[in-house]
Amino acid sequence: MAENARVLARHMFAGGNTAEGFRSFYNHIIGPDAARVIVIKGGPGVGKSTFMKNVADRITQLGQSADFFHCSSDPGSLDGVVFPEIGVALIDGTAPHTVDPRFPGAVDEILYLGDYWNESAIRASRDAIIACTKDISRLFQRAYRFLRTAGDVLDDWSEANAEALMAGPANKIARSVVDQIIETAPVADRPGVERHLFASAISPDGFVNYLETVVARCNRRYVVRGGPGSGKSTLISRVAARAVECGMDAELFHCSLNPASLEHLVIPSIGAAMITSVEPHEWKPSPHDIADDVIIDMEQCLDPAAVRRNQGIIEYDRKLMHEAMSRAVHFLDEARRAHHFLESFYTPNIDFDAIGELRERTLQRILAAGLH
């Protein structure tokens, strides 16, 4: 990929392996005003991710911005890519994030790559494919059980800190931060739009995030520190609500374990970002950026006596959560291995030359409609 493409690219997740199971924000990949949405369907190993990567390489080399949505169960693969400046998205529409056209023909279309496989050859492996698919499902269910355990422990950890949270100091910080970021912007006649996504994922490779690309264009960054239950998510929610009230679009990034909790916020129109810095995703800016970050320490809102009283609970919860997360990652890795084995039944029986021709035709249609 060309250097300018790297500068213009953001990387994130639209779906995640969470304590609630697989959680999807696919309806937020691109807004309802999209010019074209291409939903790509087909079995494992048919080249959906490669299709999207190749189209993205060509378009970003022309200087267009791109949001890349990685697969939380295999971060090396793509679940989607959006070119916001021309309003075009390519999305993997297969399970577990099944996507169907909202406006068939007018905006959305389906490309079915299953038209390019040798069905009789694949059917010869029918029993092995069914057995492998069932095995993958079982492995994901095991992973989700341990993520559910980790989520319960995180809730207990959060509750221990919440008992120490002093509402008055927390409210004062929230008011100050809202005023700093939104300043004197008036309430708008038309509210802004919220976009909900993940900046990180619990994956077979462990905890993965591309946060530096998400906030790369923000010259005002507010780094929020503090343990679970110290009011970080509430603070971000208040700033986002004010921004939307004032007509600003807001990108809200959810916790990859507990999606009900907010971790990061980007307000593109004013170049502002709020970044949660806490294990396992401590924010580590480049040396020349450190001086520009505004640090918000929510730990100062915790009653020290209450923190000391619950310290044993917190330490135990931290250890137990990490153990459960490690076990979940193990099963996610096993599921990825099994998925790669499943792909081996399909990949040798795909006409990739024909798919390449389809990709080139699709690219030319995008260029003709959106780029001049």
SELO-718759 format. One line per 8 residues: their letters; for each residue y, z, x of N, C-alpha, C. Coordinates in steps of 0.05 Angstrom, whole numbers. Layout:
# residues N
a) Y:Z:X:Y:Z:X:Y:Z:X  ...
This chain:
# residues 372
maenarvl) -24:0:17:0:0:0:25:0:18  45:-15:10:69:-17:26:84:9:26  101:12:47:116:37:51:134:43:27  147:23:15:164:29:-7:148:39:-31  123:30:-34:106:39:-56:100:68:-53  95:77:-28:90:106:-24:114:123:-32  138:112:-26:162:127:-33:166:129:-63  158:108:-78:163:108:-106:141:120:-123
arhmfagg) 118:127:-110:95:136:-125:95:166:-130  86:174:-154:81:202:-161:51:204:-168  39:226:-162:11:230:-167:7:256:-182  -9:255:-203:-13:278:-221:-39:275:-237  -43:291:-257:-67:290:-273:-59:291:-303  -73:276:-319:-69:277:-348:-90:293:-362  -112:299:-348:-134:315:-359:-143:335:-338  -156:356:-346:-165:376:-327:-190:392:-336
ntaegfrs) -204:402:-316:-227:420:-321:-215:448:-322  -215:460:-345:-201:486:-350:-220:507:-361  -209:531:-365:-224:552:-378:-230:545:-407  -217:526:-418:-222:517:-446:-240:493:-447  -252:485:-424:-267:461:-422:-249:438:-413  -256:413:-419:-238:391:-411:-214:390:-429  -190:391:-418:-165:390:-433:-150:365:-426  -143:350:-447:-130:324:-443:-101:324:-453
fynhiigp) -83:312:-436:-56:306:-444:-52:276:-443  -73:261:-450:-71:232:-448:-50:220:-466  -43:234:-488:-23:223:-506:5:225:-493  7:238:-470:33:240:-456:34:222:-431  14:206:-427:15:189:-403:39:170:-405  43:159:-429:67:141:-433:77:146:-461  103:144:-465:115:150:-491:110:129:-512  118:134:-537:113:116:-559:130:90:-557
daarvivi) 150:90:-539:166:66:-536:155:47:-515  130:51:-508:117:34:-487:118:4:-495  122:-13:-475:122:-42:-480:93:-53:-482  75:-42:-465:48:-51:-464:30:-29:-454  8:-24:-468:-12:-5:-460:-39:-19:-460  -51:-20:-436:-77:-33:-433:-98:-12:-429  -117:-10:-448:-138:10:-448:-163:-4:-437  -173:7:-415:-196:-5:-401:-221:11:-407
kggpgvgk) -241:-2:-418:-266:11:-425:-290:-2:-411  -312:13:-410:-336:3:-397:-351:27:-385  -375:22:-376:-392:44:-366:-384:53:-338  -399:72:-327:-393:81:-300:-399:60:-279  -382:59:-259:-387:40:-237:-380:11:-242  -365:6:-264:-358:-22:-270:-331:-30:-258  -317:-11:-245:-293:-19:-231:-267:-13:-245  -267:5:-264:-242:11:-279:-220:22:-260
stfmknva) -227:41:-243:-208:53:-225:-198:32:-204  -216:17:-194:-208:-4:-174:-190:-25:-187  -196:-32:-212:-179:-50:-228:-150:-40:-228  -147:-14:-235:-120:-2:-238:-107:0:-211  -122:8:-190:-110:10:-163:-99:-16:-153  -115:-38:-157:-106:-64:-147:-81:-74:-162  -80:-70:-188:-56:-78:-203:-32:-62:-194  -37:-36:-190:-15:-18:-181:-4:-26:-154
dritqlgq) -22:-32:-136:-14:-41:-109:5:-65:-110  -2:-84:-127:14:-108:-129:41:-103:-141  42:-86:-161:67:-81:-176:85:-63:-159  74:-43:-146:91:-25:-130:102:-40:-106  87:-59:-96:97:-74:-73:122:-91:-80  127:-94:-107:151:-108:-116:174:-88:-121  169:-62:-113:191:-43:-115:191:-26:-140  170:-29:-157:169:-14:-182:158:14:-178
sadffhcs) 169:33:-192:159:60:-192:131:61:-206  116:82:-199:89:85:-211:82:114:-212  70:122:-235:58:148:-238:27:144:-238  14:155:-218:-15:152:-215:-28:177:-227  -47:173:-245:-62:196:-257:-90:196:-246  -96:217:-231:-122:219:-218:-142:232:-236  -168:228:-230:-189:240:-246:-195:268:-235  -194:288:-252:-198:315:-243:-227:320:-234
sdpgsldg) -246:303:-242:-274:306:-234:-281:289:-210  -262:273:-201:-265:258:-176:-237:247:-169  -221:264:-154:-193:257:-149:-189:230:-135  -210:220:-122:-207:194:-110:-206:171:-129  -212:176:-154:-211:155:-175:-187:159:-193  -179:138:-206:-156:139:-224:-165:139:-253  -151:155:-270:-155:154:-299:-133:137:-312  -112:131:-297:-90:116:-309:-68:111:-289
vvfpeigv) -51:92:-295:-27:87:-279:-5:77:-298  19:86:-293:42:79:-311:64:68:-293  77:47:-302:100:35:-289:124:40:-308  137:63:-304:157:72:-324:181:53:-327  188:39:-306:212:22:-308:208:-3:-325  182:-11:-328:177:-34:-345:161:-26:-370  155:0:-373:142:10:-397:113:1:-401  98:-1:-378:71:-11:-379:52:10:-369
alidgtap) 29:14:-382:8:33:-374:-19:20:-374  -36:27:-355:-64:20:-355:-79:47:-356  -98:50:-375:-110:75:-380:-141:72:-383  -156:89:-369:-185:90:-373:-190:103:-400  -202:88:-418:-205:98:-445:-233:108:-452  -249:114:-431:-276:123:-435:-277:154:-437  -300:165:-447:-304:194:-448:-302:206:-421  -292:231:-418:-286:250:-440:-258:247:-451
htvdprfp) -243:227:-441:-215:224:-450:-213:198:-466  -229:196:-487:-229:171:-503:-201:165:-514  -194:140:-509:-167:130:-518:-171:105:-534  -159:103:-556:-160:79:-573:-131:70:-578  -128:44:-582:-101:33:-587:-87:46:-610  -61:52:-606:-44:62:-628:-32:40:-644  -24:18:-630:-11:-5:-643:-25:-30:-634  -50:-35:-643:-66:-57:-633:-51:-84:-637
gavdeily) -52:-99:-615:-40:-126:-616:-10:-125:-611  4:-106:-623:33:-105:-620:41:-93:-592  27:-72:-585:32:-59:-559:7:-55:-543  -14:-46:-556:-39:-38:-543:-60:-60:-544  -77:-61:-523:-100:-79:-523:-122:-65:-508  -147:-74:-512:-170:-64:-499:-182:-85:-480  -188:-77:-456:-203:-94:-437:-231:-81:-435  -251:-95:-443:-278:-83:-442:-293:-96:-418
lgdywnes) -297:-80:-397:-310:-91:-373:-340:-93:-377  -350:-81:-398:-379:-84:-404:-386:-113:-410  -367:-130:-416:-373:-158:-420:-382:-172:-395  -379:-158:-372:-384:-171:-346:-408:-158:-332  -426:-145:-347:-450:-135:-334:-475:-149:-345  -496:-145:-329:-522:-157:-336:-537:-136:-353  -536:-139:-379:-546:-118:-397:-576:-115:-394  -591:-136:-391:-620:-134:-389:-628:-119:-363
airasrda) -614:-123:-341:-620:-109:-317:-614:-79:-320  -592:-72:-333:-585:-44:-337:-605:-31:-356  -614:-45:-377:-633:-34:-396:-660:-27:-382  -666:-41:-360:-691:-35:-346:-691:-6:-335  -667:5:-332:-665:33:-321:-657:52:-344  -664:45:-368:-655:61:-391:-662:90:-389  -687:96:-383:-696:124:-383:-682:140:-361  -679:128:-338:-665:142:-316:-635:147:-322
iiactkdi) -623:127:-335:-595:130:-343:-591:152:-363  -609:154:-383:-607:175:-403:-611:202:-391  -631:204:-373:-637:230:-360:-614:239:-342  -602:220:-328:-580:227:-310:-555:235:-326  -550:221:-348:-527:227:-365:-529:256:-376  -554:263:-385:-558:290:-395:-554:311:-373  -563:304:-349:-560:323:-327:-531:328:-321  -515:306:-321:-486:309:-316:-473:327:-337
srlfqray) -481:324:-362:-470:340:-384:-477:370:-379  -502:375:-371:-510:403:-366:-494:415:-342  -489:399:-322:-474:409:-299:-446:416:-306  -433:399:-322:-406:405:-331:-405:430:-348  -425:434:-365:-425:458:-382:-428:483:-365  -444:481:-343:-446:504:-325:-419:509:-312  -406:488:-303:-380:491:-290:-360:504:-309  -360:495:-334:-341:505:-353:-347:534:-360
rflrtagd) -372:543:-359:-378:571:-364:-365:588:-343  -367:580:-318:-355:595:-296:-324:594:-297  -313:571:-305:-284:569:-309:-275:587:-331  -291:589:-352:-285:607:-374:-284:636:-364  -304:643:-347:-304:670:-335:-279:674:-318  -272:654:-302:-249:657:-285:-224:660:-302  -222:646:-325:-199:648:-343:-197:676:-355  -220:687:-362:-220:714:-374:-210:735:-353
vlddwsea) -219:731:-328:-211:750:-307:-181:746:-302  -172:721:-302:-143:717:-298:-127:730:-320  -137:729:-344:-123:743:-367:-121:773:-361  -143:785:-351:-142:813:-345:-122:819:-323  -122:803:-302:-103:805:-280:-74:803:-291  -70:784:-308:-43:780:-320:-35:804:-337  -54:815:-352:-48:838:-368:-40:862:-351  -53:865:-328:-47:888:-310:-18:886:-300
naealmag) -10:862:-294:18:858:-285:38:860:-309  29:849:-332:47:850:-355:54:878:-363  35:897:-359:41:925:-365:64:936:-348  68:923:-325:89:932:-306:115:917:-310  114:896:-326:138:879:-329:160:893:-344  184:893:-332:208:905:-344:224:883:-358  225:884:-385:237:862:-400:266:858:-393  281:879:-389:310:876:-384:316:859:-359
pankiars) 306:867:-336:310:851:-312:300:822:-315  277:819:-328:265:792:-332:284:775:-349  295:786:-370:314:772:-387:339:764:-373  349:782:-355:373:776:-340:369:753:-321  345:753:-308:339:731:-290:337:705:-305  324:706:-329:321:682:-345:348:670:-353  366:687:-362:393:678:-370:407:666:-346  406:679:-323:419:668:-299:408:641:-291
vvdqiiet) 382:639:-291:369:614:-282:375:591:-302  374:597:-328:381:576:-348:409:566:-343  428:585:-339:456:577:-335:460:561:-309  445:568:-288:447:554:-262:437:525:-265  415:522:-279:402:495:-280:415:477:-301  419:487:-324:430:471:-346:460:471:-346  472:491:-334:502:494:-331:515:494:-359  535:478:-363:550:479:-389:543:456:-407
apvadrpg) 520:444:-404:513:421:-421:513:429:-450  525:413:-468:526:421:-496:500:414:-510  497:426:-534:474:419:-550:477:390:-559  456:375:-557:457:346:-563:450:341:-592  460:318:-603:453:310:-630:424:302:-631  414:291:-608:386:283:-607:372:298:-585  353:315:-591:339:331:-570:324:313:-550  320:324:-527:303:310:-507:274:310:-515
verhlfas) 258:297:-499:229:293:-504:213:309:-483  193:323:-492:176:337:-474:152:320:-467  144:321:-441:120:308:-432:103:329:-418  78:331:-428:60:352:-418:38:340:-401  34:351:-376:15:340:-357:5:363:-340  -12:356:-320:-20:374:-299:-11:363:-272  -1:381:-255:6:373:-228:-17:379:-209  -37:393:-218:-60:401:-202:-85:400:-218
aispdgfv) -108:403:-204:-134:402:-218:-154:419:-203  -173:430:-219:-196:443:-207:-218:421:-206  -225:414:-182:-241:390:-178:-265:396:-161  -283:376:-157:-305:380:-139:-297:386:-110  -272:379:-104:-261:384:-77:-246:411:-76  -249:427:-97:-234:452:-99:-208:447:-114  -188:463:-107:-162:461:-120:-146:438:-106  -137:418:-122:-123:395:-112:-96:393:-126
nyletvva) -75:388:-111:-50:383:-124:-34:362:-108  -16:348:-122:2:328:-110:31:336:-117  36:362:-117:62:371:-126:85:360:-110  81:355:-84:104:345:-69:113:317:-78  95:301:-90:103:275:-100:117:278:-127  108:298:-143:120:303:-169:149:311:-168  156:327:-148:184:337:-146:200:323:-124  189:301:-113:201:288:-90:230:279:-95
rcnrryvv) 236:271:-119:263:261:-126:282:282:-135  273:307:-135:290:329:-145:305:341:-122  332:340:-123:348:352:-101:356:381:-108  349:391:-131:353:419:-139:326:431:-146  317:449:-128:290:460:-132:292:490:-133  279:501:-154:279:530:-158:250:539:-156  244:555:-136:216:563:-130:212:591:-142  193:593:-160:188:618:-175:163:631:-163
rggpgsgk) 167:656:-154:145:671:-142:138:695:-159  113:703:-158:104:726:-173:75:723:-182  61:744:-185:33:743:-193:30:736:-222  5:733:-231:-1:728:-259:11:750:-277  24:742:-299:35:762:-317:62:772:-310  75:760:-290:101:769:-282:124:754:-295  118:737:-314:139:724:-330:146:696:-321  131:684:-303:138:657:-293:137:636:-314
stlisrva) 115:635:-329:112:615:-350:134:618:-372  140:642:-379:161:647:-399:188:637:-389  194:642:-364:219:633:-352:221:602:-353  199:589:-345:199:560:-345:202:549:-374  189:562:-393:191:554:-421:219:556:-431  234:577:-423:261:581:-432:280:559:-421  276:553:-396:293:532:-384:287:505:-397  262:499:-401:254:474:-414:265:472:-442
aravecgm) 264:493:-457:274:493:-485:304:487:-485  318:499:-467:347:495:-466:353:466:-458  338:456:-438:343:428:-430:338:409:-453  316:412:-467:310:394:-489:331:397:-511  340:421:-516:362:425:-536:387:410:-529  391:407:-503:415:393:-493:411:363:-489  389:353:-499:384:324:-498:370:314:-473  360:332:-456:347:324:-431:317:323:-435
daelfhcs) 305:301:-425:275:299:-425:264:319:-405  242:331:-411:230:351:-394:200:346:-389  192:346:-364:164:344:-357:153:372:-351  134:380:-367:123:407:-364:94:405:-354  89:419:-332:63:417:-319:48:444:-323  24:442:-334:9:465:-343:-10:475:-321  -18:500:-324:-37:512:-305:-64:499:-308  -76:492:-286:-102:477:-287:-125:495:-296
lnpasleh) -122:521:-295:-143:539:-305:-137:547:-334  -112:556:-339:-104:565:-365:-82:547:-375  -89:525:-389:-69:505:-397:-47:515:-416  -51:539:-428:-30:550:-445:-6:560:-428  -10:563:-402:11:573:-384:24:550:-370  51:552:-368:66:531:-353:69:539:-324  67:519:-306:70:524:-278:94:511:-265  101:487:-274:123:473:-262:139:458:-283
lvipsiga) 163:451:-277:181:437:-295:198:417:-279  200:393:-289:218:373:-277:236:363:-299  262:363:-293:283:351:-311:295:328:-296  284:304:-300:291:280:-284:321:274:-285  334:276:-308:361:267:-311:381:282:-294  374:307:-286:392:323:-269:380:329:-242  357:316:-237:344:320:-211:336:349:-205  327:364:-225:321:392:-222:291:397:-226
amitsvep) 280:416:-211:252:423:-214:249:453:-211  231:464:-227:222:492:-223:193:491:-214  187:505:-192:161:503:-179:150:531:-177  127:536:-189:113:561:-186:99:561:-159  104:582:-143:91:584:-117:74:610:-117  48:607:-121:30:629:-123:2:619:-116  -15:636:-105:-42:626:-98:-56:614:-123  -71:592:-121:-77:578:-96:-58:555:-90
hewkpsph) -35:554:-103:-17:531:-99:10:540:-89  11:554:-66:36:561:-54:52:536:-47  78:537:-53:96:515:-47:104:517:-17  98:495:-3:105:494:26:122:470:31  148:472:28:165:449:32:167:442:62  176:418:67:181:410:95:203:426:106  205:430:133:225:448:145:253:442:137  260:416:134:288:410:128:295:414:99
diaddvii) 274:420:82:279:425:54:281:455:47  272:472:65:269:500:58:296:512:51  317:505:66:344:517:61:355:510:34  345:488:22:356:478:-3:342:491:-27  319:504:-23:305:516:-46:317:543:-54  320:546:-80:329:572:-91:304:588:-98  301:612:-86:278:628:-91:283:648:-114  265:648:-134:266:667:-156:242:685:-155
dmeqcldp) 246:710:-148:224:729:-144:220:746:-169  200:739:-185:195:754:-209:181:781:-204  172:785:-179:160:811:-172:180:834:-175  206:827:-172:227:848:-174:230:858:-203  217:845:-222:217:853:-250:194:871:-257  177:878:-237:154:895:-242:160:923:-233  152:942:-250:155:970:-244:136:978:-221  146:986:-198:128:992:-175:107:1013:-181
aavrrnqg) 114:1033:-197:94:1054:-203:71:1043:-219  77:1025:-238:56:1013:-255:39:994:-238  52:979:-220:37:961:-202:17:977:-185  27:999:-174:9:1016:-157:-14:1027:-174  -9:1034:-199:-29:1046:-216:-51:1025:-222  -44:1000:-224:-63:979:-230:-73:963:-206  -66:972:-182:-73:956:-158:-103:951:-155  -119:971:-161:-147:968:-159:-158:947:-178
iieydrkl) -148:947:-202:-156:927:-222:-149:899:-212  -125:896:-201:-115:870:-192:-132:860:-169  -138:877:-150:-154:868:-127:-182:860:-135  -194:875:-153:-221:868:-163:-220:842:-178  -200:838:-195:-197:813:-211:-193:789:-192  -177:793:-172:-173:771:-153:-199:762:-140  -215:781:-131:-240:774:-118:-260:761:-138  -262:773:-162:-280:762:-182:-272:734:-191
mheamsra) -246:729:-194:-237:703:-203:-243:682:-182  -239:688:-157:-245:669:-135:-275:663:-134  -292:683:-139:-321:678:-139:-329:660:-162  -318:664:-185:-324:647:-209:-314:619:-204  -290:616:-193:-279:590:-188:-296:575:-168  -305:589:-147:-322:576:-127:-348:566:-139  -359:581:-157:-384:572:-170:-379:548:-188  -356:548:-202:-349:526:-219:-346:500:-202
vhfldear) -332:503:-180:-328:480:-162:-355:469:-152  -374:487:-147:-401:478:-138:-413:460:-159  -412:468:-184:-425:452:-205:-409:426:-211  -383:427:-207:-367:402:-210:-375:382:-188  -380:392:-164:-389:375:-142:-417:363:-148  -435:380:-159:-461:370:-167:-458:349:-188  -440:353:-207:-436:333:-229:-426:307:-217  -408:308:-197:-397:284:-185:-420:269:-170
rahhfles) -437:284:-156:-460:271:-143:-478:256:-163  -483:270:-185:-500:258:-205:-486:233:-218  -460:235:-221:-445:212:-232:-447:188:-213  -445:193:-187:-447:171:-168:-475:158:-169  -495:175:-173:-522:165:-177:-524:148:-202  -511:157:-223:-511:141:-248:-498:114:-244  -476:114:-228:-462:88:-223:-480:68:-209  -500:79:-193:-517:61:-178:-534:43:-196
fytpnidf) -538:51:-221:-553:34:-240:-536:11:-251  -509:14:-249:-491:-6:-261:-479:-24:-240  -469:-13:-218:-454:-29:-199:-467:-54:-189  -494:-53:-182:-507:-78:-173:-509:-100:-195  -504:-92:-219:-507:-111:-242:-481:-119:-255  -459:-117:-240:-433:-124:-250:-423:-150:-236  -412:-168:-252:-400:-192:-241:-371:-186:-232  -368:-175:-208:-341:-167:-199:-322:-190:-194
daigelre) -333:-214:-189:-316:-237:-186:-302:-243:-212  -317:-242:-234:-305:-247:-260:-285:-225:-267  -291:-200:-260:-272:-178:-265:-247:-183:-248  -250:-192:-224:-227:-199:-207:-209:-220:-220  -221:-240:-232:-205:-261:-246:-191:-249:-270  -205:-231:-285:-192:-218:-307:-168:-201:-298  -172:-187:-275:-150:-170:-264:-126:-187:-257  -131:-210:-245:-109:-228:-237:-94:-239:-262
rtlqrila) -109:-246:-282:-96:-255:-307:-80:-233:-320  -91:-209:-320:-77:-186:-331:-51:-180:-316  -53:-181:-289:-29:-177:-272:-8:-197:-278  -15:-222:-280:4:-243:-285:18:-240:-313  3:-230:-332:15:-226:-359:35:-203:-357  28:-182:-342:47:-160:-339:72:-169:-324  69:-184:-303:92:-194:-288:109:-212:-305  96:-229:-321:112:-248:-337:128:-234:-359
aglh) 117:-212:-369:130:-198:-391:150:-178:-382  145:-166:-359:161:-143:-351:179:-146:-326  172:-165:-309:187:-169:-284:197:-197:-283  222:-199:-273:234:-225:-272:246:-229:-244
